[in-house]
């Protein structure tokens, strides 16, 4: 048990958990974008231009037809291209599409990212259960749920 405690590297384990769940993190970002929520958890206050509204009302389907808030969704290409990685202990969601940079420019880099609710959801429902399991596996000890 002592040897397990000495060999347990919590930072390394957490990094592994995040890296193993990047798809889930990208999905959380997609969901948040679809509701027009920024990193603070507040609704974004912006709207489409009149021509975009016209085109979305005429040709849009599903989330691509929403015009009461900017969702950055038309055919889903941007949403489908989102990927999440861990870079220097920071979780980064990006896309190779030019529309991604346009979206970030419009939102503001400082306002793009998971909001507190999405971060809490990931921590409570994914990261901490996996961390507790890994801790028990390595040390033989059980962590209590808080």
C-alpha positions as CSV (number, residue, x, y, z in Angstrom):
1,X,0.0,0.0,0.0
2,X,2.8,2.5,0.9
3,X,4.6,1.5,-2.3
4,X,1.4,2.2,-4.3
5,X,1.0,5.6,-2.6
6,X,4.6,6.5,-3.4
7,X,4.2,5.5,-7.0
8,X,0.9,7.2,-7.6
9,X,1.4,10.4,-9.7
10,X,-1.9,12.3,-9.5
11,X,-0.9,14.8,-12.2
12,X,0.1,12.1,-14.6
13,X,-3.1,10.1,-13.9
14,X,-5.4,13.1,-14.4
15,X,-3.6,14.0,-17.6
16,X,-4.3,10.5,-18.8
17,X,-7.9,10.7,-17.9
18,X,-8.4,14.0,-19.8
19,X,-6.5,12.7,-22.8
20,X,-8.7,9.5,-22.7
21,X,-11.8,11.6,-22.8
22,X,-11.1,14.3,-25.4
23,X,-14.1,13.2,-27.5
24,X,-16.4,13.7,-24.5
25,X,-14.9,17.2,-24.0
26,X,-15.4,18.1,-27.6
27,X,-19.0,16.9,-27.3
28,X,-19.6,19.1,-24.3
29,X,-18.3,22.1,-26.3
30,X,-20.6,21.2,-29.2
31,X,-23.6,21.1,-26.9
32,X,-22.7,24.4,-25.3
33,X,-22.2,26.1,-28.7
34,X,-25.6,24.8,-29.8
35,X,-27.2,26.7,-26.9
36,X,-25.3,29.9,-27.6
37,X,-23.5,29.8,-24.2
38,X,-20.1,31.4,-23.6
39,X,-17.4,30.4,-21.2
40,X,-19.0,32.3,-18.3
41,X,-22.2,30.2,-18.7
42,X,-24.2,33.2,-20.0
43,X,-26.2,33.4,-23.2
44,X,-24.2,35.2,-25.9
45,X,-25.9,38.4,-27.0
46,X,-25.4,38.5,-30.8
47,X,-27.5,37.6,-33.8
48,X,-27.1,36.7,-37.4
49,X,-27.2,39.2,-40.2
50,X,-30.5,39.6,-42.1
51,X,-29.3,37.7,-45.1
52,X,-28.1,34.8,-42.9
53,X,-31.4,34.7,-41.1
54,X,-33.3,34.6,-44.5
55,X,-31.1,31.8,-45.8
56,X,-31.4,29.8,-42.5
57,X,-35.2,30.2,-42.5
58,X,-35.4,29.2,-46.1
59,X,-32.9,26.3,-46.3
60,X,-31.9,25.5,-42.7
61,X,-32.7,22.1,-41.1
62,X,-32.6,21.4,-37.3
63,X,-30.0,23.5,-35.5
64,X,-29.1,24.9,-38.9
65,X,-32.5,26.7,-38.9
66,X,-32.1,28.4,-35.6
67,X,-32.1,32.2,-35.9
68,X,-32.8,33.5,-32.4
69,X,-29.1,33.1,-31.4
70,X,-25.8,32.4,-33.1
71,X,-25.1,28.7,-33.0
72,X,-22.3,28.5,-35.6
73,X,-24.2,25.6,-37.1
74,X,-25.3,25.3,-40.7
75,X,-24.6,21.8,-42.1
76,X,-22.7,20.7,-39.1
77,X,-19.2,20.8,-40.6
78,X,-17.8,23.0,-37.9
79,X,-19.3,21.0,-35.1
80,X,-18.2,17.7,-36.6
81,X,-14.6,19.0,-37.0
82,X,-14.1,20.1,-33.4
83,X,-11.3,18.2,-31.5
84,X,-10.1,18.6,-28.0
85,X,-6.5,18.1,-26.9
86,X,-4.5,18.8,-23.8
87,X,-1.7,21.3,-24.4
88,X,0.6,22.2,-21.4
89,X,-2.1,21.2,-19.0
90,X,-4.7,23.4,-20.8
91,X,-7.7,21.9,-22.5
92,X,-8.0,23.2,-26.0
93,X,-10.8,22.7,-28.5
94,X,-9.9,23.5,-32.1
95,X,-10.8,22.8,-35.7
96,X,-8.8,22.9,-38.9
97,X,-11.7,24.7,-40.7
98,X,-11.4,28.4,-41.4
99,X,-14.9,28.9,-40.0
100,X,-13.5,27.9,-36.6
101,X,-11.2,31.0,-36.5
102,X,-14.1,33.2,-37.7
103,X,-16.2,31.8,-34.8
104,X,-13.5,32.4,-32.2
105,X,-13.0,35.9,-33.6
106,X,-16.7,36.6,-33.3
107,X,-17.0,35.1,-29.8
108,X,-13.7,36.4,-28.5
109,X,-10.9,34.0,-27.6
110,X,-11.4,34.8,-24.0
111,X,-15.1,33.8,-24.1
112,X,-14.6,30.5,-26.0
113,X,-14.4,27.3,-23.9
114,X,-16.4,25.2,-21.6
115,X,-18.6,27.0,-19.1
116,X,-18.6,26.2,-15.3
117,X,-21.6,23.8,-15.7
118,X,-19.9,21.8,-18.5
119,X,-16.6,21.7,-16.5
120,X,-18.4,20.6,-13.4
121,X,-20.2,17.9,-15.4
122,X,-17.0,16.6,-16.8
123,X,-15.2,16.7,-13.4
124,X,-18.1,15.0,-11.5
125,X,-19.3,12.5,-14.0
126,X,-16.1,11.5,-15.8
127,X,-12.8,12.7,-14.3
128,X,-13.3,12.0,-10.6
129,X,-14.9,8.6,-11.0
130,X,-12.0,7.6,-13.3
131,X,-9.5,9.1,-10.9
132,X,-11.0,7.2,-7.9
133,X,-10.9,4.0,-9.9
134,X,-7.3,4.5,-10.9
135,X,-6.3,5.5,-7.3
136,X,-7.8,2.3,-5.9
137,X,-6.1,0.2,-8.7
138,X,-2.7,1.6,-7.9
139,X,-2.8,2.0,-4.1
140,X,-5.5,-0.4,-3.0
141,X,-7.1,2.4,-1.1
142,X,-10.6,3.8,-1.7
143,X,-11.3,7.5,-2.1
144,X,-14.6,8.7,-0.6
145,X,-17.0,10.7,-2.8
146,X,-17.4,14.3,-1.9
